[in-house]
């Protein structure tokens, strides 16, 4: 209870910080999930294959 009372004056800032932290955490989780999905489903992914195919000839040229 004491900690809550001590934090009360910074309630507005705390709310903003918590919102930012939630947003950052959500972005991090989404990025991690996307990376995990791409790594786990690399073979059957046409988009990744297309980017690799288009990047390799350009690098060779």
N, C-alpha and C positions, 0 to 999 in steps of 0.2 A: 504493500500500500504506500509506503514511504517513497519508493522509487517512482511510482506512478504520480504522486503529488509533486515530486521534484521535477518530473518531466513535463508537468502540465503547462508551465509558462511557454515551453517550446512546442506547443501542440501544433500550431500552424506549420512550422518548419518540419516537424516530425511527419505530419501528413504528407507534405510534399516529398520529403525524403523517402517515405515508405512507398509512395506512388512510383517514384523514380526507381527504387530498388525492385519493386514488383515488375516494372516494365523491363528493366535490365535483365532480371532473372528470367522473365518470359522469353526475351530475345535470346538469351544464352541457351535456354532449354530448346527453343525452336531450332537454333543453329546446330546444337548437338544432335537433335533428332534428324535434321536434314542431312548432316554429315554421316550419321549412322545409317540412314536409309540409303544414301548414295553408295556408301562403302559396301553395304550388305547386298544391294541390288545393282552392282556395277555391270555384270555380264548382260542381263536383259534390259539395258537402258539405251534406247536409240539416240537420245539427245547427247549423252556423254560421248558416244561413239562418233557422232557427227562432228562434235567440237574437236575431238582428237584427230579425226581424219582431215579436217580442214586446217588444223594447226600444224600437222606433220609435213604436208607438202610445202607450206609456206616456210617452215624452218629449213627444209632441204634446199629450197630455191634460194 
